[in-house]
């Protein structure tokens, strides 16, 4: 690409996963507002009908199904000629003490949050390399930088997508492709209700981009954790510092549009402060978790 070329004039087609609600839905509308051709996807097309009415192209996509991934990517390339940005947003949170989470549930978590983005990345990269242009945005979390009790499986999946992104960013830089990790803190979506269900504490509403809930193997050793989970805003979705999905969506659009985007973006003050906790000594973090347990039990 010639020096000084503004990529924002040429990037026009975006594929977004997990558009049934929250960040994905807000991102689809934000890209539309900027004049992009938006392919909004979800497992259940009924969940994104309103995005179709708003002007998005719709596609059924289960990120755990390779045939779905290939079909959707091939369709976009046939119709548009290129995919300028991939937004890996589909995901959910599997919460619960590590011992209580069945291994099958760990597999489901990684299948959606890690293997799903990997499938999409492999599918879009040949076209991006051919164009020598493109942006891949992987939606992670502050929990992808700092883990916490009860969030080991979820954080593990987000740590994995962060590591994958760091390697990929340097592997594809020579082809003019950018890789950006977006790390939100608490966001006002139905994520926390889904997470409560995954931890066995509620009947949260089903989501098109959520995995099946087979329950936890509650050992009886961690009832204090479950009590804290039920009695506090553990995930902070409606707590102090939570941001609206539109704030995260704007950060995603900016990352996909920038000529030289940063490697990581933290939308909101809590996110920017939260990621700094990774620099604290483990002993201090462990003591902090102990204080939380003490004052909430």
N, C-alpha and C positions, 0 to 999 in steps of 0.2 A: 504494500500500500504506500503511495507516495507520501513524503513528509507533509504534515499539515492537513492531511485529509481528515474530515470530520465524520467519524463513523455513524454519528447520529442521523446523518442524511440517508444512509443506505440500509441500516438495520430496520426491517419492517415486519418480519414474521416471527412470532414467539409461540412456543409450545409450553403450556403450563399444566402441571399435574396437581390433582387435589383441589379442584375448584368448587367443590360442593358447598363450602362455607369458609368463613374466616379469612385467612391471609390469601388463599388461592383465589377466592371470589373477588376480594378487593384488588388483587393484582391484575386480574383479568380486566376489570373496569378501568384501572389506572392505565394499563397499556392501551386500551381502546381510546381513552381520552387523549393519548399522545399520538394517535393516528396509526398505531400498529395493526397488522392483521393478527388477530388473537385466536389461537386454537385452545379452547378451554376444555379440559378433560376431567372425568370422574368415572368411578365404577358404575354408577347409576345415572344414566342420562337425564332422568326426570329431575334430579337435583340441580341441574344446571340449565334448565329450560329458560329461565329468566335471562341468563347470560346470552343465550341465542337470540332472544328478543331484543337484547341491547346491541347486538351486532357481532357477537363472537361466532366463530365456527366451532361446532361442538363435536366431540368424539368420545366414545366409550373407551376407557382405558383402565385396566387393572395393572398396576406396575409390577405385580408378581407374575404376570402372564407374558412370556416372551412373544407369543404370537400376537397379542394385543399391541405390544410395543412396536413390533415390526410393521404391523398393519397401519398404525397411526402415523409413524414416521414416513413410511412409503407414500401414504396418502398426501401428506403435507408436501413432500418433495415433488410429487406429481402435480399438485395444484399450484404450488408457489415457486418451485424451483430451488428453494433453499430454506433452511431454518436458521435464522439469525441469532436467536436466543432460546435456550432451554432453561426453564425454571423448575427445578426438582423440589416441589413443595409438598407432595403427598406424604403423609406420615401420621403416626399416632404415638401415644406414650403408654408403654407397659410399665406400670409401677407395682411395687411390692418388694419386701425383703428378698434378697437374692435366693435364699434357701427356699422360699415359698413359691417362687416363679417356676412353673414346669418348664423343662427344657424345650418342649414343643412351642411354648409361648415365646421363649427367647428366639427360637428360629423364626417365628412369625414376625417378631419385632425387627429382626435384621433383614428379613425378606422384603418388608415394606420400606424401612428407613435407610437401608444400605444397598441391598442387592437390586432394589427397584431403581434407584438413581443410577447405579452402575449399568443396568440394562439400557436405560435411556441414553446415558453418555456414550456407550459403545455404538448405539444405533445412529446418533446424530453426528459423531465425530468425522466419519468419512466425508460427509457433505461439507462440514465446516472446513476440513482440511483442503478440500477441493476449492472452496471459495477463498481460502486463506483469511477467514474472518469468522467471528462468532463469539458468543458469550455463554458460558454455563454458570448458572446461579444455583448453588445448593443451599437450601434453607436448613440451617442447623439450629442451634440454641445456645444460650449461656451454659446450659447443661452439657454442651459439647466441649466445654473448657474446664468446668468444675463439676464433679459428681457429688452426690449427697445421699444420705441414708434413705432407702426406699426407692431410689431412682437409678440403681446400678445398671439395670438392663437398658433402660431408655438412654441414660447417659453413655453407656457403652456403644450404642448404635450411633449416637451423635459424635462421640470421640472418633469413631471409625470413619464417618463421612468427612470429618475435618482432616484426618490423615490422608484419606483418599484425595481430597481436594488439593492439599498441599503438594502431593506428588504430581497430580495431574496438571496443576498450574504451570509447573516447570517443564513438564513433558510436552505440552502443546504450545508453549509460548512462541516457539520458532515458526509456528503456522499461523500466527496472528490471532490466536484464540485466547480469550481471557477466562479465568475461573475465579468466581467470587463466592465467599461463604457469608451468608447473612445470619447473624446470631441474635435473635430477639430475646428479650427477657420475658416477663409476663405480658400476655396479650389478651385482650377482652374477646375471647372466642368461646365456643363450647368445648374447647380442648380439655379444660379441667374436669368437666362433667364426664367426658369419655374416659379420662384417666382414672377418675374415681371408680367407674365401672370396672376398668381393667385391674384395679387394686381390690376388687371385690366389695366395694363400699357403696354401690349405688346401681341404679338402673338407667344410667345415662343414655341419651338418645342415640340411635344408630346413626352412623355416618357412612357415606358412600366410600370414603377412603379410610375406613377403620377396619381392623382385623376382627375375626370372630372372637367372641369372649368365651373361653372354656373354663374360666375361674382359676383360682390359685390353690396350691396345696398348703393350706394354712397349717403350720406345724404346732401352733399354740405358743410358740416361744416369743412372738413379736406382737402380742396384743397391744402393748403400749404404743407401738408404731401406728397400728390401725386406729387407735383412739385419737392419736394426734392428727392423723390424716383426716379423720372425720370432723374433728373439732376446730381445725384451723384452716386458713387459706394457704395450704401447703404449696400449691402451685401458683398462687398469686394472681390468677386470671382476673379476679375482680378486686384485688387488693391495691394498696398504695403503689404508685409507680407503673401500673399496668397501662399499656398504650393501646390505641385502637388499631385494628387490622390495617387500616388505611395508612398508618405511619410506616408499618413494615412494607406495605405494598409500594409506597413511594420510594423507599430505600432500594427495593428490588428493581423498579423501573430505572432509577438513577444509575444503578450498577450496570444494568444491561445496555444503557444508552451512552455511558461514558467512554471516552477515547482511551483512557488509561485508568480503569477502576481500581480501587484498593483491593487487596487480597481478602480483607474482612471488613464487614460493616456491622455495627451494633445500633439498631434503632432504639432510641429511648435512653434516658439517663440510667435506669436500673441495669440495662444491658451493658452499657459502657462501664459502669462501676463493677458490676458482677464479674465480668471476665478478668478483672484485676485480681480477684481472689486466687487465681492460679499461681500467683507469685508468692503467696503466703506460705510459710513453712507448714508442713503437714501437721505438726503438733498444734499449731494455732488453729488450723481448720478443725481438727478433731476436738479441741477444747470448745470451739464455737458450737459445734454440733451437740456437744454435751450440755452446754448452757441452754440451747433451744429445747432439748429433751427435758431438762430440769424445770424450766419455766412453763412448759406446756403440758406437763404431766400432772 
